[in-house]
Amino acid sequence: MIESTISVVNSQSLLALFGECDQHLRRIRDSLGVSITARDGRIHVAGPEPAVVQATKVLEQLQLCANRHNTVSADDVSRVLTGVRNGQTLNGSAPIDVFRTGKQIRSRTPGQAEYIDAIRRNDIVLCYGPAGTGKTYLAVATAVAALKRQEIRKIVLVRPAVEAGESLGFLPGDLQAKINPYLRPLTDALHEMMDHDLIRDYTEADLIEVIPLAYMRGRTLNEAFIILDEAQNTTVSQMKMFLTRMGTGSKIVVSGDVTQIDLPPRARSGLVDALSRFRGIEGIASVKLTTADIVRHRLVQMIVDAYQERPKKRR
């Protein structure tokens, strides 16, 4: 049996760390089999050495979360517990400064921190991982921040209009009305970071463009931040077409979930192909996000895990 001690900055941080009615404290204690007490501005952790080491790391990472966001959620506790068990450490990448007053976007997992840093260091980033890991959201945030700092002249958000088990032709409206639902996740992310009127003004001034992948052919985009979302649903030739639109002073982020490919059975995914084709090329980075990086509802992580497990044989 050993004991470790963690200093707490103030009572407010301690309250956020332990949660309402000490719910976070009980979760950590029960998950790792340790004793946790607080007195004189310090947290004391006691128990078997491996468990105390893990519990100390969990509490230290949650304390960082409390200091940054002034709160700790049950999902934060689940994410940090999973990360510590998997040997991950919460990195503190610099916050992303967007247009909304007082709003800064920060990484919430080690994988997200790696993703943000890769975008900042490289001209092309390929990111793949399950739903809910922030692939699209963080890419749009870094693009908005770059536009705010005037590092680029425009943002181009791109998505393939691939049918996921539903017929595009039977959707109501004209072509633009049929395409809009495919582009909605990108505009949803934008509205988290910019006011509606500003988005409208920037769109009218051609500083922000949200388009289907097919509309990219034949273009050259200079000083632009270009994001391709749902890239697992591109073919190899479409991916080549998209990447070669890159002009001087531009940056490209490609994201997708290789477990949710909606292409015909014999078609090879452009994202899967690119991940293997560009390995080791300087200036092109690939980042893998996992279920430990999921930041949506805690059940999303369990749902993704359940679908990844092999189904049990029926008797």
N, C-alpha and C positions, 0 to 999 in steps of 0.2 A: 504494500500500500504506500502511495506517495501523495503529496499535496502540492498544488501550484496556486499562485496568487496573481490576480489581474487587477490593475488599478483602474478605477472608473473616474471619468472626468467630473461628472456631476450626477445628481439624483435623477434628472430628466433622462439622461442617457441610460441609467440603470433601469428606469421604468420602461423605456422603449425596448431595452435588451431582454428583459424578463417577460414582457408582454402583459396584457390585461389578465389580472388574477393569476399571474405567474405561469401562463399557459406555455410560453416559449421555454421557460426554465424546466418545467415538468417534461416537456417533449425531449429536450436535450438529455436530461437526467435519465429518463426511461429508455431512450434509444441507446445510450452509451454505458449505462450502468455505473454512474458516478454520483457522488454527493456534491451538491452545489449550494453554497451559502454566501450571504453578503453581510459585511459589517465593516464599519469605519472606512467607507469609501473603497472597499476592496472586495473582489469576488474570490472565494476560496473553492477550489475543486479538489476532491479527494477520491481515491479509488485505485484500482489496478493501473500500473504505469501506462500501458498502451491506451487505455480508455481515457485517462487523465490528459495525455498528450493530445488526443483527438478532441476532447471536450474543450481544452484550452484554445486550440486552433479555431474551433467553431465559435466560441465566445469572442475571440479577438476579431474574427472576420465579421461577425454580426455587430460588434462595436463600431467597426468602420462604417458599416451600413447605417447604423443609427446616427453616427456623426454626420454622414453625408445627407441623409434623407429625413432625419429627425423622427424616424419610425422604423419598425421592423415588423414585417408581415409574417404570417404563418408560411406563406410560399417562400419567403427569404430563408426561413429556418430550414425548410425541407431541402432547398437548393444547396445551402451551405453544408448541411449534414451529408448530403450525397457527394458533394465535391470533396470534402475532407476524407470521406471513406475511400474515394477514388484517387486520393493523393494530389488533388488540385489545390492551388492557392489563389485567393482573390487578389487580382492585380488592380492597381489604381490607375487606369489610363486617364489622361486628361479629359475633362468633361467637354461635351459638344455644345457649343453656344449657338442657339437657333434664334429666329426672329421674335418669338413670343417673349415679352418682357418678363424677366425673372425666371425663365425656364431654361434649365440646362439638362442635357441628356447624358447619362453616365452608364458605363458598363455595369452590369449586375452579376456577371459571372466571369471566371477566368477566360472562357472561350470568347465571350463578347469583347473583352479587353484585347485579346489577341487579334480579333477581327478588325476592331477600330484601328489598332496600331498598324495592321497590315495595309489598310486603306490609306493611311497617312504616309506610309513609306513607299508604296508601290504604285505604278501607273495602271496596272490591271490586277484585280483580285477576283479569284473564283472562290465562292463560299457555298458550302453545301451542308445540309443538316435538316433535322425534322421540323415540323410545324411548331411555331411558338418560340423559336430561339432568337428572334429579332433580326433575321437576315435582311428583310426589306426595310424595316423601321430604322435600323442603324445606318444602312446605306443611304437612305433618304436624308437622315439627320446630318450625316457628314457632307452630303451634297449641299444642303441648305446652308450649313455653316461656311462652306467654301464660297458660296454665292454671296453670303453676307460679308465675308472678308474681301470680296472682289478678286478672288484668286481665279475664278472662272467667269465666263460671260453668260452661260446659260446651263440649265439642268434639263436633261432629256431622260424621261422615264419610259421604259419600253417593256412590253409584255407580249408573248405569243398568244394569239386568239385560238387556243386549242380546246376542242370540246371535251369535257370530262364526263362522258356518258350521257350528254344531253345534246340535242340538235340545235346548232346556232341558227339554222334557217327558220325554225319555228318560233323564235323569239319575236315579239312584236316590234314594230317601228322600222325606221330606215336603217341603213348600214351603220351610221354613227350610233344610233340607239342600240343596235345589236352588239356593238363593240364595247360600249361604255361599261357594262358589268365586268368585263375582263380587266379593265383598267382601274376599277374602283379601289382595290387594295392600295394602289399607289397614291391615289388622291386622298384616301383616308389618312395615310401616313403624313402627307403634306399638311392636312388640316390640323394635325397635332402640333405643328411647329410654326405655322403661319396663320394670320388672320384671313378670313374669307376674302375680304376686299383686296388684301395684298396679293393673294393668289390670283384673283381675277385680273388685277392690274399687270402682274408679271406675265400671266398667260397671254394677255392681249398684246403685251410688248415683246412677246416671243422669248422671254427670259426663262420661262418654264414651258416644257412641251411634254405631253403625255400621249403616246402613240402606240399602235400595234406594231409588232416586229416587221410585218410586211412592208410598212411605210418607210423603212430604213434603207431599202435598196437604192444604190446610186448616190448616196449622200456622203459628204465628208464633213465631220464636225470638229472644228477647232475650238480650243479653250472652253470645252464643255465637260460636264460631269454626267456620264451616261450610265444608267443603271438598267440592267436586263433582269427582270424578275421572272420567276417560274421557268428558269432556263433549262430545267430537265425536259421540258416539252419542245425544245428546239431540235431540229435535225442537225447533222454534222455540217451540211452545206449552209444552213441558216446561221449556225454559230460562226462559221468562217465569214459569211457576209456581214454579220453584225460586228465582229471584232475588227474587221478591216475598214469600218467607218471611222475609226479613231484618227483624229487629226492632231496637229501640233498643240501642245499645252492641255491636252485632254486627259481625263481619267475615266476608267471603266470599272464598274463592279458588276459581277455576274453572280446571281444567287439562285438556289433551287434545292429541291428535296428529291434525291435520286431514288427514293422509295415510292414516289408518287408520279410515275411517268405515264402520261396518257397518249403516247404515240402508238401507232399500229405495231403489232407484235414484232415484226422484222426490222423496224426502223431503229437505228442506234441513236441514243440521246446525244445531242451536241455537248451537253454539260459533262456527261460521263467521258466522252471522247476527249474533251479539252483538258480534263483533270489528269489524264494519262499522257496526253500529247505534249503539254507545256511544262511538264515536271522538270525542274532544274534550270529553267530559263530566267535569267536575271531581270528583275522588273515585273515579273508575273508571280504572284503569290497565291497559294491555295490554303483555305482555312476550313477545317472540319468542325462543325458544332455538333454536340451530342444531346441526349436527353437531359444531361446535367445542366445544360444551358437554357432549358425551356423556362420562360418567364411569364407564361400565361397562368391560368388557373392550375392549381397543383394537380388536378385530375388529368390535365392534358399530358403530363409526363407519364402517368400511369397508363393512359390510353395508348400512347405511342409505344411504350414498352410491351403492352399486351399484344399489339399488332405485329411487333417484331419477333415475338416468341413463336416457335413452331406449334401449330395447332395439335392438340393431343388426339391420338388415334381413337376413333369411335370403337366401342366394343361391338 
